Amino acid sequence: MKLQILSDLHLETETFTPQPAPGAELLVLAGDVDSTWAGLSLFKDWPVPVIYVPGNHEFDQRDIHEALAALHERCDALGLRLLERESCVIQGRDGRHIRFVGTVRWSDFDLFGEAQRAKSQRAAGYFVKVMRATRHGLPFDPEAVRQEALICRAWLADTLALRPTPDAHWDATVAITHFGPSLRSADPRYGRQPGTASFCNADDALLPLADLWVHGHLHCRHDYTVPHAHGVTRVISNARGHGYKGESTGYDGLLTVDV
């Protein structure tokens, strides 16, 4: 199956018109499309199915649970398939069945280990203030982010560990998270610093459970492979980022990947 991949378009401030990639069978949106949600309408009547995993900024200035319910309604009306701790299986033109497993996968701040968690959470204070989101009526602060992240992590681990059965069959698995699954996805501009734990998780042990892992969040592009006992997992991020920072220079909005 040929997938077109887009993320971090930030259409609330950026000017970008997405176009369908020739030959693509499905479009994956890996979050931070538009914090106002208005830009999601650009994907209405897209010529192929659209799978969308929200990013952190889709929850800006909202209660994260109320926002998720409303975002589901918006996506249903637009014909988009939103995945948040949900999975689906789609058959490609070649007859193969591809399982898509999606979650925001918030930061648990354990990227550098438990000993560095407190420092990572202090660094996250800036980012959660920018979001100004809430959870159960309380500020979505670093500890609340971690609690939500652990729920995502448990669901992701359990779901990826499922094996195909005669009644539920798939030939390959694509994991989609907004947050990066490994320190290997760190932005090279910033590298190993406490703030990086607000962008990547240490989900390296889960990588072998997917054939392809798509993420966004970091405003840089990635395409790397991780060998393991079961084969190789490819990790892709096609984040556009902000033009005023030069992050969108050379961006390929027609990028496709085969799975």
Backbone torsions as a table, in degrees:
resi	resn	phi	psi	omega
1	MET	NA	133.8	180.0
2	LYS	-97.1	120.5	-177.0
3	LEU	-107.6	133.5	167.0
4	GLN	-91.8	137.2	-174.0
5	ILE	-126.6	128.4	176.3
6	LEU	-137.0	146.2	170.9
7	SER	-160.5	166.1	174.4
8	ASP	51.9	47.4	177.4
9	LEU	-77.6	-27.8	177.6
10	HIS	47.9	55.0	-176.5
11	LEU	-70.1	-7.8	174.8
12	GLU	-66.4	-21.4	178.7
13	THR	-132.9	-24.1	-175.4
14	GLU	-91.0	151.3	174.1
15	THR	-104.6	109.8	-177.7
16	PHE	-155.6	131.3	179.1
17	THR	-112.5	106.5	-179.2
18	PRO	-66.7	144.6	178.1
19	GLN	-126.9	143.8	176.9
20	PRO	-64.6	136.2	179.1
21	ALA	-80.5	133.5	178.5
22	PRO	-57.6	131.5	177.1
23	GLY	84.1	-9.8	-179.3
24	ALA	-67.1	141.3	178.4
25	GLU	-100.8	-15.4	-176.3
26	LEU	-161.0	145.7	176.6
27	LEU	-108.4	129.9	174.6
28	VAL	-107.6	122.2	173.3
29	LEU	-105.5	114.1	-173.3
30	ALA	-100.6	35.0	169.5
31	GLY	98.8	164.7	-177.5
32	ASP	52.7	47.8	176.0
33	VAL	-76.4	-47.7	-178.0
34	ASP	-166.0	118.9	-178.2
35	SER	-67.4	-20.1	177.5
36	THR	-89.4	-10.0	-177.6
37	TRP	73.9	-9.9	-176.5
38	ALA	-60.7	-37.9	-176.6
39	GLY	-66.5	-15.7	178.2
40	LEU	-62.8	-24.8	-179.1
41	SER	-65.6	-18.2	177.7
42	LEU	-65.8	-18.2	-176.7
43	PHE	-101.5	5.0	174.4
44	LYS	-68.1	138.0	-179.8
45	ASP	62.3	27.0	174.1
46	TRP	-60.2	143.5	-172.8
47	PRO	-68.9	-14.6	176.7
48	VAL	-130.1	163.7	178.5
49	PRO	-56.8	148.0	179.9
50	VAL	-120.8	124.1	172.7
51	ILE	-107.6	131.3	-172.9
52	TYR	-129.9	121.9	171.1
53	VAL	-108.8	120.3	-176.0
54	PRO	-64.0	155.7	172.1
55	GLY	-102.7	177.0	-178.9
56	ASN	-61.4	-35.1	-174.9
57	HIS	-75.5	-14.2	172.5
58	GLU	-67.6	-11.4	-179.7
59	PHE	-106.5	6.2	-178.8
60	ASP	-54.0	131.4	174.5
61	GLN	57.8	29.6	179.5
62	ARG	-134.4	160.2	167.0
63	ASP	-75.1	127.8	-169.4
64	ILE	-64.4	-32.9	-178.7
65	HIS	-78.7	-40.6	175.7
66	GLU	-64.6	-39.4	-179.9
67	ALA	-64.5	-40.5	-178.7
68	LEU	-62.7	-42.6	178.6
69	ALA	-62.8	-42.9	-180.0
70	ALA	-69.1	-35.0	179.7
71	LEU	-68.7	-36.1	174.6
72	HIS	-59.9	-44.8	179.9
73	GLU	-62.8	-43.1	179.2
74	ARG	-61.6	-45.3	-179.0
75	CYS	-67.0	-38.2	177.3
76	ASP	-60.4	-41.2	-179.4
77	ALA	-67.5	-29.8	-178.3
78	LEU	-91.0	-8.5	-178.9
79	GLY	81.9	23.6	177.9
80	LEU	-99.5	148.5	178.3
81	ARG	-100.3	104.0	179.2
82	LEU	-86.6	132.1	176.5
83	LEU	-119.1	115.1	169.5
84	GLU	-135.8	104.2	-169.8
85	ARG	56.4	46.8	178.6
86	GLU	-141.2	157.8	176.8
87	SER	-138.0	161.2	176.7
88	CYS	-152.7	160.7	178.5
89	VAL	-120.8	129.3	-178.0
90	ILE	-126.3	135.7	-180.0
91	GLN	-89.1	132.5	178.6
92	GLY	-85.4	174.7	-179.2
93	ARG	-64.4	-24.6	-179.7
94	ASP	-85.9	2.2	179.1
95	GLY	91.9	-11.6	179.5
96	ARG	-74.4	148.2	179.6
97	HIS	-103.5	126.5	-178.7
98	ILE	-113.2	126.8	177.6
99	ARG	-92.4	130.3	177.0
100	PHE	-111.7	124.6	-176.7
101	VAL	-119.4	115.0	-171.3
102	GLY	-129.1	139.6	173.1
103	THR	-160.6	149.5	175.1
104	VAL	-56.2	-41.6	-178.5
105	ARG	55.9	66.8	179.6
106	TRP	-54.5	165.7	-179.2
107	SER	-71.9	131.8	171.4
108	ASP	-98.7	-3.1	174.4
109	PHE	65.1	22.1	177.0
110	ASP	-104.5	18.1	-177.4
111	LEU	-55.7	-38.4	-178.4
112	PHE	-105.3	14.7	178.7
113	GLY	98.3	162.6	-177.3
114	GLU	-59.9	-35.5	-177.9
115	ALA	-62.9	-26.6	-178.3
116	GLN	-101.3	4.1	-174.8
117	ARG	-59.8	-47.3	-176.9
118	ALA	-60.3	-41.1	178.6
119	LYS	-65.1	-40.5	178.7
120	SER	-65.5	-38.2	179.1
121	GLN	-69.9	-34.4	175.8
122	ARG	-63.9	-40.4	178.5
123	ALA	-65.6	-27.9	-178.5
124	ALA	-74.7	-13.8	-178.0
125	GLY	-53.3	-39.8	-179.4
126	TYR	-62.9	-45.8	-174.5
127	PHE	-67.6	-39.4	-179.1
128	VAL	-72.4	-27.5	175.0
129	LYS	-69.2	-34.4	176.2
130	VAL	-64.1	-40.6	179.9
131	MET	-68.1	-43.0	-176.9
132	ARG	53.0	41.9	177.9
133	ALA	-92.5	168.4	177.2
134	THR	-130.5	165.3	176.8
135	ARG	-143.7	119.3	-175.6
136	HIS	54.9	36.3	176.8
137	GLY	81.7	-2.6	-179.7
138	LEU	-111.0	157.2	-179.6
139	PRO	-55.8	137.3	177.1
140	PHE	-82.2	72.7	-175.7
141	ASP	-85.1	175.8	-176.4
142	PRO	-54.6	-35.3	179.2
143	GLU	-70.2	-39.1	177.1
144	ALA	-67.1	-37.0	175.9
145	VAL	-60.8	-44.5	179.6
146	ARG	-61.7	-43.0	179.9
147	GLN	-59.8	-43.8	179.1
148	GLU	-66.7	-37.2	-179.9
149	ALA	-63.4	-39.3	-179.3
150	LEU	-67.7	-32.7	174.7
151	ILE	-64.9	-45.2	177.8
152	CYS	-60.9	-43.4	-176.6
153	ARG	-63.5	-43.6	-179.7
154	ALA	-64.5	-43.5	179.2
155	TRP	-63.7	-44.0	-177.5
156	LEU	-62.6	-45.2	-179.9
157	ALA	-62.6	-44.6	-179.0
158	ASP	-65.5	-41.6	-176.2
159	THR	-71.3	-43.8	179.5
160	LEU	-64.7	-28.3	-178.5
161	ALA	-75.2	-14.6	179.4
162	LEU	-63.9	141.5	178.4
163	ARG	-106.7	151.2	178.0
164	PRO	-61.2	149.6	175.7
165	THR	-129.7	167.4	177.4
166	PRO	-57.3	-30.6	-179.3
167	ASP	-89.5	-18.0	179.3
168	ALA	-137.9	89.7	-171.6
169	HIS	-109.8	141.0	169.7
170	TRP	-147.8	154.8	-177.0
171	ASP	-100.8	-20.1	-179.9
172	ALA	-157.4	157.5	-178.9
173	THR	-122.8	133.0	173.6
174	VAL	-114.5	118.3	173.5
175	ALA	-92.0	135.8	178.4
176	ILE	-126.4	116.9	174.9
177	THR	-130.4	147.1	174.7
178	HIS	-72.8	-45.1	-179.0
179	PHE	-78.0	147.5	-179.3
180	GLY	-66.2	147.4	-176.7
181	PRO	-90.9	0.4	-173.0
182	SER	-161.2	154.5	173.6
183	LEU	-61.2	-21.5	177.0
184	ARG	-62.0	-20.2	179.4
185	SER	-91.8	7.2	179.5
186	ALA	-59.8	147.3	175.5
187	ASP	-69.1	121.3	-178.2
188	PRO	-61.9	-17.3	177.7
189	ARG	-69.1	-25.4	-174.1
190	TYR	-119.8	-31.4	173.4
191	GLY	64.6	-142.7	-175.2
192	ARG	-87.2	93.4	173.4
193	GLN	-141.5	160.0	-174.6
194	PRO	-52.3	-36.8	-179.0
195	GLY	-63.8	-21.9	179.8
196	THR	-63.9	-25.8	178.1
197	ALA	-69.4	-8.6	173.3
198	SER	-87.6	-1.2	-176.5
199	PHE	-124.1	-27.2	-178.3
200	CYS	-127.8	150.4	171.9
201	ASN	-115.8	159.2	177.1
202	ALA	-90.1	68.3	-179.8
203	ASP	-100.1	25.8	-177.4
204	ASP	-57.0	-34.6	-179.0
205	ALA	-67.4	-19.2	180.0
206	LEU	-90.1	-17.4	-176.4
207	LEU	-54.7	-41.4	-179.4
208	PRO	-63.4	-12.1	-178.8
209	LEU	-87.0	-0.9	179.1
210	ALA	-128.6	148.2	174.7
211	ASP	-82.9	-34.8	178.8
212	LEU	-138.1	137.1	176.9
213	TRP	-123.6	119.7	-179.4
214	VAL	-107.9	132.3	175.7
215	HIS	-143.0	176.2	177.0
216	GLY	-137.8	-132.7	171.1
217	HIS	75.6	-54.0	177.0
218	LEU	-80.6	129.9	-174.7
219	HIS	-82.9	58.1	175.1
220	CYS	-153.0	159.3	-177.6
221	ARG	-95.6	145.8	178.0
222	HIS	-136.4	145.9	171.3
223	ASP	-155.7	97.6	-179.0
224	TYR	-140.0	161.9	-179.3
225	THR	-117.9	147.8	-180.0
226	VAL	-123.5	105.1	177.8
227	PRO	-72.0	147.2	177.5
228	HIS	-155.7	179.0	-174.0
229	ALA	-61.6	-24.8	-177.2
230	HIS	-94.7	-3.8	-178.5
231	GLY	139.1	-127.9	-177.1
232	VAL	-140.0	137.4	172.5
233	THR	-109.2	130.5	176.8
234	ARG	-97.0	134.7	179.1
235	VAL	-115.1	125.5	-175.7
236	ILE	-127.4	134.2	166.3
237	SER	-133.2	128.3	177.1
238	ASN	-122.1	59.5	-178.1
239	ALA	-80.4	133.0	-179.6
240	ARG	-83.0	-50.8	178.8
241	GLY	81.6	-163.5	-173.6
242	HIS	-98.4	130.2	179.2
243	GLY	-64.9	-37.5	-176.3
244	TYR	-67.7	-16.4	175.2
245	LYS	-97.9	1.5	-178.1
246	GLY	77.8	9.2	-175.2
247	GLU	-72.6	-24.6	-177.1
248	SER	-89.9	-1.2	-179.8
249	THR	-60.0	126.4	179.3
250	GLY	77.6	12.4	-176.3
251	TYR	-67.1	134.8	178.1
252	ASP	-107.1	96.3	179.9
253	GLY	-76.6	-2.4	178.9
254	LEU	-107.6	15.6	-179.6
255	LEU	-59.3	133.1	174.3
256	THR	-126.8	152.9	-179.8
257	VAL	-135.4	138.5	177.8
258	ASP	-94.4	139.6	176.4
259	VAL	-134.5	NA	NA
